[in-house]
Amino acid sequence: MISNTSHVTHKPNGWDDKMAFVLIFVPCFVVLLSFAVFGQLVGLRWKSWLPGAENMSNVVTGVKASVYTFMSHII
């Protein structure tokens, strides 16, 4: 006898992934932005401090690239 079974799969809505991304990205961005702003104000070459920011044109894009580089190493 073959029973009629249906499989209900739980499809995640991505909310957990988005929250995890935000909870990692935002604090890292703030910390690395503070390093970059400090370096900019003091006149140091801050781009060499942050991996991934070497070829970026401004502080925000450099920090963003650095955070993505950092996140790729921890995830």
N, CA, C and O atoms as CSV, one atom per row, in Angstrom:
chain,resi,resn,atom,element,x,y,z
A,1,MET,N,N,0.847,-1.169,0.000
A,1,MET,CA,C,0.000,0.000,0.000
A,1,MET,C,C,0.894,1.233,0.000
A,1,MET,O,O,1.804,1.354,0.819
A,2,ILE,N,N,0.629,2.126,-0.908
A,2,ILE,CA,C,1.397,3.360,-1.022
A,2,ILE,C,C,0.629,4.465,-0.311
A,2,ILE,O,O,-0.534,4.738,-0.610
A,3,SER,N,N,1.301,5.075,0.616
A,3,SER,CA,C,0.626,6.155,1.342
A,3,SER,C,C,0.886,7.480,0.633
A,3,SER,O,O,1.947,7.711,0.054
A,4,ASN,N,N,-0.085,8.300,0.702
A,4,ASN,CA,C,0.001,9.615,0.087
A,4,ASN,C,C,0.600,10.575,1.108
A,4,ASN,O,O,-0.085,11.026,2.027
A,5,THR,N,N,1.856,10.875,0.942
A,5,THR,CA,C,2.514,11.798,1.872
A,5,THR,C,C,2.936,13.044,1.118
A,5,THR,O,O,3.349,12.981,-0.040
A,6,SER,N,N,2.831,14.124,1.764
A,6,SER,CA,C,3.308,15.378,1.181
A,6,SER,C,C,4.389,15.943,2.090
A,6,SER,O,O,4.278,15.927,3.316
A,7,HIS,N,N,5.386,16.417,1.479
A,7,HIS,CA,C,6.498,16.997,2.236
A,7,HIS,C,C,6.371,18.505,2.204
A,7,HIS,O,O,6.369,19.131,1.144
A,8,VAL,N,N,6.270,19.054,3.356
A,8,VAL,CA,C,6.221,20.503,3.463
A,8,VAL,C,C,7.614,20.969,3.827
A,8,VAL,O,O,8.158,20.615,4.873
A,9,THR,N,N,8.162,21.750,2.963
A,9,THR,CA,C,9.506,22.254,3.225
A,9,THR,C,C,9.412,23.669,3.766
A,9,THR,O,O,8.587,24.471,3.329
A,10,HIS,N,N,10.258,23.947,4.706
A,10,HIS,CA,C,10.300,25.276,5.293
A,10,HIS,C,C,11.226,26.130,4.453
A,10,HIS,O,O,12.429,25.879,4.382
A,11,LYS,N,N,10.670,27.115,3.831
A,11,LYS,CA,C,11.467,28.000,2.998
A,11,LYS,C,C,11.822,29.238,3.820
A,11,LYS,O,O,10.946,30.029,4.172
A,12,PRO,N,N,13.102,29.401,4.121
A,12,PRO,CA,C,13.484,30.562,4.921
A,12,PRO,C,C,13.250,31.856,4.148
A,12,PRO,O,O,13.430,31.912,2.931
A,13,ASN,N,N,12.854,32.869,4.862
A,13,ASN,CA,C,12.555,34.136,4.217
A,13,ASN,C,C,13.770,35.041,4.096
A,13,ASN,O,O,13.675,36.121,3.513
A,14,GLY,N,N,14.913,34.624,4.637
A,14,GLY,CA,C,16.119,35.414,4.517
A,14,GLY,C,C,16.294,36.454,5.595
A,14,GLY,O,O,17.316,37.140,5.632
A,15,TRP,N,N,15.321,36.588,6.471
A,15,TRP,CA,C,15.393,37.592,7.540
A,15,TRP,C,C,16.590,37.334,8.447
A,15,TRP,O,O,17.292,38.271,8.828
A,16,ASP,N,N,16.826,36.080,8.793
A,16,ASP,CA,C,17.951,35.750,9.662
A,16,ASP,C,C,19.280,36.080,8.989
A,16,ASP,O,O,20.197,36.584,9.636
A,17,ASP,N,N,19.384,35.800,7.706
A,17,ASP,CA,C,20.605,36.113,6.982
A,17,ASP,C,C,20.836,37.617,6.909
A,17,ASP,O,O,21.966,38.085,7.044
A,18,LYS,N,N,19.768,38.367,6.698
A,18,LYS,CA,C,19.898,39.823,6.620
A,18,LYS,C,C,20.293,40.411,7.964
A,18,LYS,O,O,21.127,41.313,8.031
A,19,MET,N,N,19.693,39.899,9.035
A,19,MET,CA,C,20.039,40.399,10.371
A,19,MET,C,C,21.474,40.046,10.728
A,19,MET,O,O,22.184,40.863,11.313
A,20,ALA,N,N,21.906,38.849,10.385
A,20,ALA,CA,C,23.286,38.447,10.666
A,20,ALA,C,C,24.256,39.331,9.889
A,20,ALA,O,O,25.285,39.747,10.421
A,21,PHE,N,N,23.927,39.615,8.639
A,21,PHE,CA,C,24.776,40.490,7.839
A,21,PHE,C,C,24.868,41.880,8.463
A,21,PHE,O,O,25.957,42.442,8.582
A,22,VAL,N,N,23.732,42.427,8.856
A,22,VAL,CA,C,23.716,43.768,9.453
A,22,VAL,C,C,24.465,43.780,10.777
A,22,VAL,O,O,25.216,44.715,11.057
A,23,LEU,N,N,24.269,42.756,11.590
A,23,LEU,CA,C,24.924,42.712,12.896
A,23,LEU,C,C,26.434,42.517,12.785
A,23,LEU,O,O,27.160,42.814,13.733
A,24,ILE,N,N,26.911,42.034,11.666
A,24,ILE,CA,C,28.351,41.926,11.449
A,24,ILE,C,C,28.875,43.156,10.710
A,24,ILE,O,O,29.908,43.711,11.083
A,25,PHE,N,N,28.166,43.584,9.663
A,25,PHE,CA,C,28.646,44.664,8.810
A,25,PHE,C,C,28.712,45.997,9.537
A,25,PHE,O,O,29.728,46.689,9.461
A,26,VAL,N,N,27.659,46.366,10.235
A,26,VAL,CA,C,27.586,47.700,10.843
A,26,VAL,C,C,28.670,47.925,11.899
A,26,VAL,O,O,29.369,48.936,11.826
A,27,PRO,N,N,28.846,47.027,12.884
A,27,PRO,CA,C,29.921,47.284,13.856
A,27,PRO,C,C,31.312,47.297,13.218
A,27,PRO,O,O,32.161,48.108,13.588
A,28,CYS,N,N,31.539,46.404,12.267
A,28,CYS,CA,C,32.840,46.388,11.587
A,28,CYS,C,C,33.056,47.681,10.805
A,28,CYS,O,O,34.154,48.238,10.802
A,29,PHE,N,N,32.003,48.153,10.145
A,29,PHE,CA,C,32.106,49.398,9.385
A,29,PHE,C,C,32.429,50.568,10.303
A,29,PHE,O,O,33.267,51.407,9.972
A,30,VAL,N,N,31.769,50.629,11.453
A,30,VAL,CA,C,32.003,51.734,12.390
A,30,VAL,C,C,33.436,51.704,12.922
A,30,VAL,O,O,34.094,52.743,12.990
A,31,VAL,N,N,33.918,50.530,13.297
A,31,VAL,CA,C,35.280,50.418,13.834
A,31,VAL,C,C,36.313,50.781,12.768
A,31,VAL,O,O,37.225,51.565,13.030
A,32,LEU,N,N,36.175,50.218,11.577
A,32,LEU,CA,C,37.146,50.503,10.526
A,32,LEU,C,C,37.045,51.934,10.024
A,32,LEU,O,O,38.050,52.524,9.627
A,33,LEU,N,N,35.844,52.498,10.035
A,33,LEU,CA,C,35.681,53.904,9.659
A,33,LEU,C,C,36.386,54.809,10.661
A,33,LEU,O,O,36.984,55.815,10.282
A,34,SER,N,N,36.316,54.453,11.933
A,34,SER,CA,C,37.010,55.271,12.937
A,34,SER,C,C,38.521,55.222,12.720
A,34,SER,O,O,39.188,56.245,12.875
A,35,PHE,N,N,39.082,54.055,12.364
A,35,PHE,CA,C,40.504,53.966,12.042
A,35,PHE,C,C,40.837,54.829,10.831
A,35,PHE,O,O,41.836,55.549,10.832
A,36,ALA,N,N,40.002,54.756,9.799
A,36,ALA,CA,C,40.268,55.507,8.577
A,36,ALA,C,C,40.160,57.014,8.806
A,36,ALA,O,O,40.992,57.775,8.312
A,37,VAL,N,N,39.156,57.443,9.539
A,37,VAL,CA,C,38.997,58.872,9.815
A,37,VAL,C,C,40.154,59.376,10.670
A,37,VAL,O,O,40.680,60.463,10.432
A,38,PHE,N,N,40.548,58.589,11.663
A,38,PHE,CA,C,41.695,58.959,12.486
A,38,PHE,C,C,42.948,59.094,11.618
A,38,PHE,O,O,43.687,60.071,11.737
A,39,GLY,N,N,43.179,58.135,10.769
A,39,GLY,CA,C,44.328,58.195,9.877
A,39,GLY,C,C,44.269,59.374,8.932
A,39,GLY,O,O,45.289,60.004,8.653
A,40,GLN,N,N,43.091,59.672,8.443
A,40,GLN,CA,C,42.908,60.806,7.536
A,40,GLN,C,C,43.192,62.119,8.260
A,40,GLN,O,O,43.855,62.999,7.711
A,41,LEU,N,N,42.697,62.253,9.484
A,41,LEU,CA,C,42.897,63.484,10.246
A,41,LEU,C,C,44.361,63.692,10.644
A,41,LEU,O,O,44.856,64.820,10.651
A,42,VAL,N,N,45.035,62.614,10.970
A,42,VAL,CA,C,46.430,62.703,11.387
A,42,VAL,C,C,47.359,62.825,10.180
A,42,VAL,O,O,48.497,63.274,10.321
A,43,GLY,N,N,46.897,62.439,9.023
A,43,GLY,CA,C,47.693,62.536,7.810
A,43,GLY,C,C,48.496,61.284,7.502
A,43,GLY,O,O,49.497,61.346,6.789
A,44,LEU,N,N,48.066,60.152,8.033
A,44,LEU,CA,C,48.755,58.893,7.787
A,44,LEU,C,C,48.144,58.180,6.589
A,44,LEU,O,O,47.042,58.512,6.152
A,45,ARG,N,N,48.857,57.212,6.071
A,45,ARG,CA,C,48.367,56.431,4.932
A,45,ARG,C,C,47.487,55.300,5.462
A,45,ARG,O,O,47.956,54.172,5.620
A,46,TRP,N,N,46.245,55.589,5.731
A,46,TRP,CA,C,45.322,54.638,6.349
A,46,TRP,C,C,44.927,53.517,5.399
A,46,TRP,O,O,44.526,52.448,5.861
A,47,LYS,N,N,45.023,53.718,4.112
A,47,LYS,CA,C,44.600,52.688,3.159
A,47,LYS,C,C,45.440,51.425,3.270
A,47,LYS,O,O,44.956,50.329,2.985
A,48,SER,N,N,46.680,51.568,3.679
A,48,SER,CA,C,47.533,50.391,3.837
A,48,SER,C,C,47.179,49.609,5.105
A,48,SER,O,O,47.567,48.448,5.239
A,49,TRP,N,N,46.458,50.221,6.024
A,49,TRP,CA,C,46.032,49.543,7.260
A,49,TRP,C,C,44.881,48.585,7.002
A,49,TRP,O,O,44.769,47.552,7.662
A,50,LEU,N,N,44.031,48.922,6.053
A,50,LEU,CA,C,42.796,48.175,5.837
A,50,LEU,C,C,42.910,47.322,4.577
A,50,LEU,O,O,43.136,47.856,3.491
A,51,PRO,N,N,42.757,46.018,4.705
A,51,PRO,CA,C,42.847,45.159,3.522
A,51,PRO,C,C,41.671,45.400,2.580
A,51,PRO,O,O,40.519,45.444,3.012
A,52,GLY,N,N,41.963,45.551,1.320
A,52,GLY,CA,C,40.925,45.785,0.324
A,52,GLY,C,C,40.702,47.253,0.023
A,52,GLY,O,O,40.006,47.578,-0.939
A,53,ALA,N,N,41.271,48.151,0.815
A,53,ALA,CA,C,41.041,49.584,0.622
A,53,ALA,C,C,42.171,50.264,-0.132
A,53,ALA,O,O,42.145,51.483,-0.299
A,54,GLU,N,N,43.143,49.525,-0.582
A,54,GLU,CA,C,44.337,50.118,-1.165
A,54,GLU,C,C,44.060,50.958,-2.408
A,54,GLU,O,O,44.681,52.006,-2.585
A,55,ASN,N,N,43.156,50.532,-3.258
A,55,ASN,CA,C,42.923,51.226,-4.528
A,55,ASN,C,C,41.638,52.047,-4.548
A,55,ASN,O,O,41.190,52.454,-5.619
A,56,MET,N,N,41.051,52.292,-3.415
A,56,MET,CA,C,39.795,53.034,-3.369
A,56,MET,C,C,40.053,54.533,-3.326
A,56,MET,O,O,41.092,54.985,-2.846
A,57,SER,N,N,39.088,55.298,-3.837
A,57,SER,CA,C,39.298,56.737,-3.998
A,57,SER,C,C,38.940,57.566,-2.764
A,57,SER,O,O,39.525,58.628,-2.555
A,58,ASN,N,N,37.994,57.105,-1.945
A,58,ASN,CA,C,37.638,57.895,-0.769
A,58,ASN,C,C,37.483,57.015,0.459
A,58,ASN,O,O,37.610,55.793,0.377
A,59,VAL,N,N,37.215,57.627,1.576
A,59,VAL,CA,C,37.184,56.918,2.859
A,59,VAL,C,C,36.054,55.899,2.910
A,59,VAL,O,O,36.274,54.756,3.312
A,60,VAL,N,N,34.864,56.288,2.516
A,60,VAL,CA,C,33.697,55.408,2.655
A,60,VAL,C,C,33.835,54.173,1.767
A,60,VAL,O,O,33.576,53.060,2.226
A,61,THR,N,N,34.230,54.341,0.527
A,61,THR,CA,C,34.373,53.169,-0.348
A,61,THR,C,C,35.534,52.290,0.097
A,61,THR,O,O,35.472,51.067,-0.028
A,62,GLY,N,N,36.587,52.904,0.611
A,62,GLY,CA,C,37.708,52.127,1.129
A,62,GLY,C,C,37.319,51.300,2.338
A,62,GLY,O,O,37.691,50.131,2.445
A,63,VAL,N,N,36.569,51.909,3.249
A,63,VAL,CA,C,36.123,51.183,4.439
A,63,VAL,C,C,35.133,50.089,4.055
A,63,VAL,O,O,35.192,48.985,4.594
A,64,LYS,N,N,34.234,50.382,3.138
A,64,LYS,CA,C,33.257,49.382,2.687
A,64,LYS,C,C,33.960,48.181,2.066
A,64,LYS,O,O,33.607,47.038,2.355
A,65,ALA,N,N,34.946,48.430,1.221
A,65,ALA,CA,C,35.706,47.337,0.607
A,65,ALA,C,C,36.462,46.549,1.661
A,65,ALA,O,O,36.570,45.326,1.569
A,66,SER,N,N,36.978,47.236,2.649
A,66,SER,CA,C,37.710,46.567,3.720
A,66,SER,C,C,36.793,45.691,4.566
A,66,SER,O,O,37.176,44.590,4.962
A,67,VAL,N,N,35.594,46.170,4.841
A,67,VAL,CA,C,34.637,45.376,5.619
A,67,VAL,C,C,34.243,44.124,4.855
A,67,VAL,O,O,34.171,43.039,5.434
A,68,TYR,N,N,33.986,44.263,3.563
A,68,TYR,CA,C,33.640,43.080,2.760
A,68,TYR,C,C,34.796,42.090,2.717
A,68,TYR,O,O,34.578,40.879,2.753
A,69,THR,N,N,36.023,42.597,2.639
A,69,THR,CA,C,37.195,41.713,2.668
A,69,THR,C,C,37.290,40.994,4.017
A,69,THR,O,O,37.543,39.791,4.075
A,70,PHE,N,N,37.085,41.740,5.083
A,70,PHE,CA,C,37.130,41.169,6.424
A,70,PHE,C,C,36.032,40.124,6.614
A,70,PHE,O,O,36.274,39.057,7.179
A,71,MET,N,N,34.824,40.438,6.139
A,71,MET,CA,C,33.707,39.507,6.294
A,71,MET,C,C,33.928,38.219,5.503
A,71,MET,O,O,33.490,37.150,5.926
A,72,SER,N,N,34.601,38.315,4.365
A,72,SER,CA,C,34.847,37.098,3.587
A,72,SER,C,C,35.792,36.160,4.309
A,72,SER,O,O,35.785,34.956,4.054
A,73,HIS,N,N,36.602,36.693,5.204
A,73,HIS,CA,C,37.519,35.848,5.974
A,73,HIS,C,C,36.843,35.205,7.179
A,73,HIS,O,O,37.255,34.125,7.603
A,74,ILE,N,N,35.811,35.843,7.745
A,74,ILE,CA,C,35.190,35.291,8.950
A,74,ILE,C,C,33.998,34.413,8.656
A,74,ILE,O,O,33.581,33.630,9.509
A,75,ILE,N,N,33.439,34.530,7.463
A,75,ILE,CA,C,32.245,33.730,7.142
A,75,ILE,C,C,32.630,32.531,6.314
A,75,ILE,O,O,31.768,31.735,5.942
